[in-house]
């Protein structure tokens, strides 16, 4: 993927600390970068993951309880796999299960994955306005590169995968790495996430967070705005999240309630 898109940077290309990029002089209160989650935020793929998990465990002779979906959604692969193994008592190790899950998911998205409502418009606007943008996912690199075929790698200056950082979500490491890689102050980064796990990671990194819940509800909180879909998010709205700015209404809504 990266060989065909020279402008795209990944942590796989720069082991350890991501490369910093030069950014123009901008006002202190300005939005410096937008950091976007992938599954359930930009692409409608959370259901694919659950289908794969259900099928894999059925093959192992175990049925998954639907209530477990909220536990594993948005989490790192090792944590999700470990939870399901413990919950079912399946006779399989985490590395083997991780391989089966990744392979099953890749088969699901081989013909493309649908974008979430509003995702294409938002990505196009960020590119048109030259806003530094990163894709930050708990999914592994092999999965991200497949999904980028549908998302468009040209939309991102940097992509970070869950298997490229020492600690992935809910730890702040992925978002701190993304901010550093774009030369941005985390406090001047807007993050868009769909799960509590991702929100926790972004907030721990000190970013301004927009939650677009996919599987489980997320409550509003200080420094966090909850909207029903990406159709309620545009560049003006993201800029208004920055401390010291006047927050505009979300697109398609009345006056915004912080």
Secondary structure, 3 states (H helix, E strand, C coil): CCCCCCCCEECCCCCCCCCCCCCCCCCCCCCCEEEECCECCCECCHHHHHHHHHHHHHHCCCCCCHHHHHHHCCCCHHHHHHHHHHHHCCCCCHHHHHHHHHHHHHHHCCCCCCECCCHHHHHHHHHHCCCCEEEECCCCHHHHHHHHHHHCHHHCCEEECHHHCCCCCCCCHHHHHHHHHCCCCHHHEEEEECCHHHHHHHHHCCCEEEECCCCCCCCCECCEEECCCHHHCCHHHHHCCCCCCCCCCCCCCCCCCC
